[in-house]
């Protein structure tokens, strides 16, 4: 059976992206776009996770693996997210620290694709963030050995109940196998939808002198 999706399409009209309008450093443009998207949701009183990002790693089989994680901090130093170090993505990063992350914001008709090298952040910073998480999420880190095979959902719920009871009268510390990564980018592409598929694509790339070079790609 064939399902024809050829009529699924839209045109893009909202904004343009010109070299004369962008800053010299990509982080400034990222922040500007992020704030614009955030403002859109604020006006709509919508709490969608605009910090959701796709992250692609290379698995042991040499194939890319992509999933959605949440961006928790960004600056000119890089982009930070948290996960289980023993998960598929954690083990992949251990083997090949180069990753690709991307954002898609349909309301402003924009995409950002970022390639970078990943490093573990300091334990103290991971500890600090872990303590900010809701208690239920903290317990979830102990209950789930992410990406490992389990017998059933009931097993997972029993693990959660066990750790919930264990931590009833104890401070929940961060598991040693859970923490943050920072992605330090060397290439950032900004995509702005345009009419007739003539999309704007501007790329910032670090040269050998660690300076950002700007150029345009054909759509």
N, C-alpha and C positions, 0 to 999 in steps of 0.2 A: 504494500500500500504506500502511495506517495502523498505527502502532504505539501501542497504548493504554498510557499510563503512569499512568492514573488511580488505580491501587492503590499507587503508590509514595508512601508517607507514613509519618510517625512522630509520636508525641506526645512532649512535653517535660515533664520533671518535676524536673530537678535543683536549680535555684536560682530565686530571685525577685530582682527589682530594684526597690527602694523608695526614694523620695526621702529618707527618714529615714536610710537606710543608706549613702548615697554622700557622697564628699568634695565640697568647694566647687569644686575645680579638676579638670577632666577628666583631666589627665595622671596624677594620683594613682590614679584608677580604672583608666586604661589599664594602668599599671604593675602594679597589683594583679591584674588579669585576666591579664596576660601571665605573671606569675610563677606564678599558679595553673595555667595551661596548661602551662607549663614543668615544673612539679612533677609533673603527671600523666605526661608523657612520661619524666621521670626515673625514676619508679617502674616504668614499663614497659620501661625501658632502650631507649627508642626515640629515634632521632635525626632524626625528621621535622623539616622546616623550619617551625617555628611562626612564624618571622619572615617567611614568605611573605605577600605582600599583593597584592591587585588594585589596579592604578592605571589610572584612566580619564583620557584627555586628549581634546581636540577637534582633529581633523585639519583639513587645508586644505579638505576637502569639507564641513566643518560637522558631520560625524557623529562620535559618540564612538568611541574605540578603547580597548579594555581588554586588559590583559595582566598577567601575574604577575611581580613583581620581589621582591627580598629587602630587607627593612628592616635596616639596618646600625647605626643608632644612633637613640635617641630621648631627649628631655628636654623640659622646659617650653618650650624654644625651638622645637622642632619635630621632624620625622621625616626621617631622612636615608637616601637610597639612591644607588646609583652606576649609571651607564650611559654609553653613547656619545652625545655631544651631537648627533651628526648622524643618530641613529636616528630612526624615526618619532616616538617619544615626545619625544625631545630637540627636534626641530624643532617639534612641536606646542606644547611648553612655551615655546619661544622666541616663538611667535605669541600663544598664550593661556596665561599662567602659572597660571591657576586649574585645579586638578585635584581628583579625588576618589579617595581610597584606601579600601580596605575589607579587613577581616580576617574570616575565618569559622573558628571553632574548634568542631568538632563534638563533641569530648569533653566540653566544658563547656556546649555548646548556646548559644553566644554569637556575636554579630556586632558589629563596630564599623565605622561609616561615618564618614569624616573628609573634610571639604572644606577646602581651604586654597590658599594662594598659594605658588608655587614660586620659589626663588632658587638660583643656583649658590653652592656653598660656596667658601671660600678655596682657592686652588691648593695651598697648603702642606698643608692637611688632606687634599685628594685625593691628593697625593703620599705622605703618610704612610700612608694606607689602602692605596694601590696596592702599596707595598712589603711590606705584610703578606700580600698575596695569594700563593697558591702560584705558583711559576715558570710552570707550565703555563698557569695562568689569565692571567698577565701577557702571555705570548706570544700567547694567544688574542685579547687586545685589539688587538694589532698585526696579526694575521692576518685578522681579521674587520672589514670595513667594514659595521657593523650596519645592516640594513634595505635595503642596496643589492642590486640584482639581480646574480646570478652565474650562470655557465654550468652548473656542476655541483658536486657535493660533492667530486669529485676536485680541482677548482680550489681549493676552500677548504683541503683537506688539503695541497696543494702550497704554499699560502701559509703555512700553519702550519710546514711543514718548512723553508721558506726563512727565516722569522724565527727559528725555533729554531736554525738554523745560524748566523745572523747574531749572535745573542746568546750564543753558546757561551762566549766569553771577555770579554763586556761586561756591565756592569750594565744591567738592563732599566729604562729610565725610563718614566714614565707618558706615554702619547700625549697630545698637547695637546687632542685631541678627545674625551677620556674623563675623567670625573670625577663629582663628587657634586652632588646637589641636596638642599636642605632644604625641606620642606613646612611652612609656618607656618599652623596651622589657625585657622579662624574658626567652625567648627561641628563638633561631634563627637557622634554618636549611638551610644548603647549599647543593644544589643538582647539580651534574655534570653528564650530560649524558654520558653513556659508551656503548661499543658494547654489543650486545646480551642481552640487558636490565639489565646488571649487573651494574646499576648506582651507583655512589658514593654519599652517604648521610652522611654528618657530621653535628652534632647538638651541639650547645653551649647552656648550660642551667645554670641559676643562682641557686646556692645552698643557704642554709640558711644563710651562711656567706657572701652572695652577691659576691661570686666568680664564675667565669665561668668555668663550667666543660664540657669537650669535650668528645663525644662518637660517635660511628658509628652505623647507622641503616642498616638493610638489605634492599635491593631494593624491 
